[in-house]
C-alpha cells in the first residue's frame, strides 16, 4: 500500500506521518509539504491513500484530491483541517474520511481500518483482455471503443507480446505486413498512438501503457487476461484455451501454434 501525507505545516506533517507509520507500519509512506510536489509524484506512481491538508497555498487539499481521483478513481482521500466547513466538498468527492487537527492516533487508526476502497479492492482489476476467440478489451465490464479499429489491434499486439517493449517498426509490420508506403504508415501510426493514449486517459487507465522512445508495452500487472492466467495456472486456470486465439487477426499465428503445443502436452494423458 502506498500512502502520501501532504501538509505545508512541517509540525503537522511530522505528526501525521508518525501516526500513519505507527498504524500502518508495512505501508510505503511519502510526505510532501506542497500539493504540487505531491501531484508530481502521483503522476508517476499509483497512490492508495492520501492524507491531505485542506488549506494549502497554490494547490489546496480539495483540488489536489480531485486531481488524485482523476489519476486513480480508487484512491482513498482523507482530508485534514482545523475547521469543519469542508465537509460538503469532501462528501461530494466521495472521500474516504475526514480528520480534525490536531490529528490523533485513534482517529488515524479508525480511518485506515475503514477505507472506502480497501486493499482487497486492488485484487480486482478494471481491465480484462480477452484473447481466446476474438480479441476484445473490457474496462469495468464494457468493451472499449477506439476511434480507429487498428488502435484496438495495437492493443492486441501489445497483449500478445506479454509486457515486452514493441517497436514502432514491429507494430507497423504486424498491422500492414509491410504493404504500402512506410512513411505514410509511420504517420498513420502516430495518429493511432494518440488515439490509444487519449482513450486510456479518458478511461483513467494511468500506467497501463508503458512508453519508451520508439516503442511501447502493456503493464501486465495492471490487467487481467485469459492468456496470462492460463499460461500461469494451466489446468487450474478459470480460463480454457480451446484452439481459438485472436481469431480476427492473422499475425498471431506463431503464438497460436505455441498455445496449441502447450495445450496438446497439457491434456495428452
C-alpha positions in Angstrom: 0.0 0.0 0.0 1.3 3.4 -0.9 0.3 6.4 1.3 1.0 10.1 0.9 0.7 12.8 3.6 0.5 16.4 2.4 0.7 19.4 4.7 2.5 22.7 4.2 3.0 22.9 8.0 6.1 21.0 9.0 4.9 20.2 12.5 1.6 18.9 11.4 3.2 16.9 8.6 5.6 15.2 11.0 2.8 14.5 13.4 0.5 12.8 10.9 3.4 10.9 9.3 4.4 9.4 12.6 0.9 8.3 13.3 0.5 6.7 9.9 3.7 4.8 10.4 2.5 3.5 13.7 -0.9 2.5 12.4 0.4 1.1 9.1 4.0 0.0 9.6 4.2 -2.1 6.4 3.0 0.7 4.1 5.1 2.9 1.8 4.7 6.4 3.1 5.8 9.6 1.3 5.5 13.1 2.8 5.1 16.4 0.9 5.0 19.9 2.1 3.1 21.1 -1.0 0.2 19.9 -3.2 2.2 20.4 -6.4 5.1 18.2 -5.4 2.6 15.5 -4.2 0.7 15.7 -7.5 4.0 15.3 -9.5 4.8 12.1 -7.6 1.2 10.8 -8.1 1.6 11.1 -11.8 4.5 8.7 -11.6 3.2 6.3 -9.0 -0.3 5.0 -8.1 -1.4 6.3 -4.7 -3.7 4.2 -2.5 -4.3 6.5 0.5 -3.8 10.3 0.7 -3.9 12.4 3.9 -4.5 15.9 2.6 -4.4 19.2 4.4 -7.4 21.2 3.1 -5.8 24.7 3.5 -2.5 24.8 1.5 -1.1 27.6 -0.8 -1.0 27.1 -4.6 -2.9 23.8 -4.6 -5.2 23.0 -1.7 -6.3 19.6 -0.5 -9.7 19.6 -2.1 -8.3 20.4 -5.5 -5.4 18.1 -5.1 -7.9 15.3 -4.1 -9.7 15.9 -7.4 -6.5 15.5 -9.4 -5.6 12.4 -7.4 -9.1 11.0 -8.1 -8.6 11.7 -11.8 -5.4 9.7 -11.8 -6.8 6.8 -9.7 -10.6 6.5 -9.2 -10.0 4.2 -6.3 -7.7 6.4 -4.2 -8.8 6.9 -0.6 -8.9 10.6 0.2 -8.7 11.6 3.9 -8.9 15.3 4.4 -7.4 17.1 7.4 -8.3 20.6 8.7 -8.8 22.6 11.9 -12.4 23.5 10.9 -15.5 21.5 9.9 -16.6 23.7 7.0 -15.1 21.5 4.2 -17.5 18.5 4.8 -19.7 19.2 1.7 -16.7 19.2 -0.7 -15.3 16.0 0.9 -18.8 14.4 0.7 -19.2 15.4 -3.0 -15.8 13.8 -3.8 -16.8 10.6 -2.1 -13.8 10.9 0.3 -12.8 8.0 2.5 -12.7 10.2 5.6 -12.0 13.5 7.4 -9.8 14.3 10.3 -9.7 17.2 12.7 -6.4 18.8 13.6 -4.5 18.1 15.8 -4.8 14.6 14.4 -4.9 11.8 17.0 -3.7 8.2 16.6 -7.1 6.7 17.3 -8.7 8.7 14.5 -6.0 7.7 12.0 -6.3 4.1 13.0 -10.1 4.3 12.6 -9.8 5.8 9.1 -7.3 3.2 8.0 -9.5 0.4 9.2 -12.5 1.7 7.3 -11.2 2.8 3.9 -13.7 3.4 1.2 -11.5 1.4 -1.2 -9.7 -1.3 1.0 -6.6 -3.0 -0.1 -8.6 -6.1 -1.2 -10.2 -4.0 -3.9 -6.8 -3.9 -5.8 -7.2 -7.6 -6.4 -10.0 -6.7 -8.8 -8.5 -5.3 -12.0 -10.6 -2.9 -14.0 -9.2 -4.1 -17.3 -9.8 -7.5 -18.8 -8.2 -8.6 -22.1 -10.0 -11.5 -23.9 -7.7 -13.3 -26.3 -9.3 -16.7 -26.6 -11.7 -16.5 -29.5 -11.9 -12.9 -30.8 -9.8 -10.3 -29.1 -11.6 -7.8 -27.0 -10.6 -5.3 -24.3 -13.0 -4.6 -21.5 -12.9 -1.8 -18.9 -15.3 -2.1 -16.0 -17.1 -4.8 -17.8 -17.7 -2.8 -21.1 -15.9 -3.2 -24.4 -13.6 -0.3 -25.1 -14.5 1.8 -28.1 -11.5 3.3 -30.0 -11.7 5.9 -32.7 -9.8 3.6 -35.2 -10.2 -0.1 -35.4 -6.4 -0.5 -35.8 -5.9 1.2 -32.4 -7.6 -1.8 -30.9 -5.3 -4.1 -32.9 -2.3 -2.3 -31.5 -3.5 -3.2 -28.0 -3.9 -6.8 -29.2 -0.3 -6.8 -30.4 0.9 -5.5 -27.1 -1.1 -8.0 -25.1 0.2 -10.8 -27.4 3.8 -9.6 -26.6 3.1 -10.0 -22.8 4.8 -6.9 -21.5 7.7 -6.8 -23.9 8.5 -3.4 -25.4 7.3 -3.5 -29.0 8.9 -1.1 -31.5 7.0 1.1 -34.0 8.5 -1.0 -36.8 7.2 -4.2 -35.3 3.8 -2.7 -34.9 3.7 -1.4 -38.5 4.9 -4.8 -39.8 2.0 -6.6 -37.9 -0.7 -4.0 -38.8 0.1 -3.8 -42.5 2.5 -6.7 -43.2 5.0 -4.4 -44.9 2.4 -3.4 -47.6 2.5 0.1 -48.9 4.3 3.4 -48.2 6.4 3.1 -45.0 6.5 6.9 -44.5 2.7 7.1 -44.8 2.3 4.2 -42.3 4.6 5.9 -39.8 2.4 9.0 -39.9 -0.8 6.9 -39.5 0.8 5.0 -36.6 1.3 8.4 -34.9 -2.4 9.0 -35.1 -3.2 5.5 -33.8 -0.8 6.0 -30.8 -2.5 9.3 -30.0 -5.9 7.6 -30.2 -4.7 4.9 -27.8 -3.3 7.5 -25.3 -6.5 9.6 -25.5 -8.7 6.6 -24.9 -6.7 5.3 -22.0 -6.6 8.8 -20.4 -10.4 9.2 -20.8 -10.9 5.8 -19.1 -8.3 6.8 -16.4 -6.1 3.8 -17.2 -2.9 5.6 -15.9 0.2 3.5 -16.0 -1.1 0.6 -18.1 0.7 1.8 -21.2 4.5 1.8 -20.7 6.1 4.0 -23.4 9.7 4.4 -24.4 11.2 6.3 -27.3 10.0 4.4 -30.4 8.3 1.6 -28.6 5.6 0.7 -26.0 4.3 -2.1 -23.9 1.4 -3.1 -21.7 2.0 -3.3 -17.9 0.8 -6.9 -17.4 0.4 -6.4 -13.7 -2.4 -3.9 -14.2 -4.7 -6.1 -16.3 -6.4 -9.5 -16.1 -6.0 -11.6 -19.2 -7.3 -15.1 -20.1 -4.0 -15.8 -21.9 -1.8 -14.8 -19.0 -3.9 -16.6 -16.4 -3.9 -19.9 -18.5 -0.2 -19.8 -19.1 0.5 -19.4 -15.4 -2.0 -21.8 -13.9 -2.7 -24.2 -16.8 -5.4 -26.7 -15.7 -6.1 -24.6 -12.6 -7.0 -21.5 -14.6 -10.6 -20.4 -14.8 -10.0 -19.8 -18.5 -9.6 -22.6 -21.0 -7.8 -22.5 -24.3 -9.9 -24.4 -26.9 -7.8 -23.7 -30.0 -9.0 -20.2 -30.8 -6.8 -17.2 -30.3 -7.4 -13.6 -31.5 -9.3 -15.0 -34.4 -9.8 -11.7 -36.3 -6.1 -11.2 -36.8 -3.6 -13.2 -39.0 -0.3 -12.1 -37.4 -0.6 -14.1 -34.1 0.0 -17.4 -36.0 3.2 -18.2 -34.1 1.7 -17.6 -30.7 -1.3 -19.7 -31.8 1.0 -22.6 -32.7 2.8 -22.2 -29.4 -0.5 -22.4 -27.5 -1.6 -25.5 -29.4 1.7 -27.2 -28.4 1.2 -26.3 -24.7 -2.4 -27.5 -24.9 -1.6 -30.8 -26.5 1.1 -31.5 -23.9 -1.2 -30.4 -21.1 -4.1 -32.7 -22.0 -2.1 -35.6 -23.5 -2.6 -38.1 -20.7 
